[in-house]
């Protein structure tokens, strides 16, 4: 299982900052998280940047047991 790290609004939607999620690709990990945390989480997650081990990731990127997938929502400020 990969470690899924969540930040800001997506962390609030999941009510956790870190969870182990199954999947052999980034897309599978995200789909499993959507199923686990529900519609509100899935809606927020679609706005996030996805990183795999600190680098920008695509849904087709392979994920191993020691990998970390991170979701980072857009930053706003003023």
Residue pairs with C-beta under 8 A, 6 or more apart in sequence:
1 20
1 21
1 22
1 23
1 65
2 20
2 21
2 22
2 23
2 29
2 63
2 64
2 65
2 67
2 68
2 69
3 18
3 19
3 20
3 21
3 67
3 68
3 69
4 18
4 19
4 20
4 21
4 29
4 33
4 68
4 69
4 70
4 71
5 17
5 18
5 68
5 69
5 70
5 71
6 14
6 16
6 17
6 18
6 19
6 70
6 71
7 17
7 70
7 71
7 72
7 73
8 72
8 73
9 44
9 73
10 41
10 44
10 45
10 48
10 71
10 72
10 73
11 17
13 37
13 40
13 41
13 43
13 44
13 45
14 33
14 37
14 41
19 33
19 36
21 29
21 32
21 33
21 36
21 69
22 28
22 29
22 32
23 29
23 30
23 31
23 32
23 63
24 62
24 63
25 59
25 60
25 61
25 62
25 63
26 50
26 52
26 57
26 58
26 59
26 60
26 61
26 63
26 69
27 59
27 60
28 63
29 63
29 69
30 45
30 50
30 59
30 69
30 71
33 41
33 45
34 41
34 42
34 45
44 73
45 71
47 73
47 74
48 71
48 72
48 73
48 74
49 56
49 71
49 72
49 73
49 74
50 56
50 57
50 58
50 59
50 69
50 70
50 71
51 57
51 69
51 70
51 71
51 72
52 61
52 63
52 67
52 68
52 69
52 70
53 67
53 68
54 68
54 70
57 69
63 69
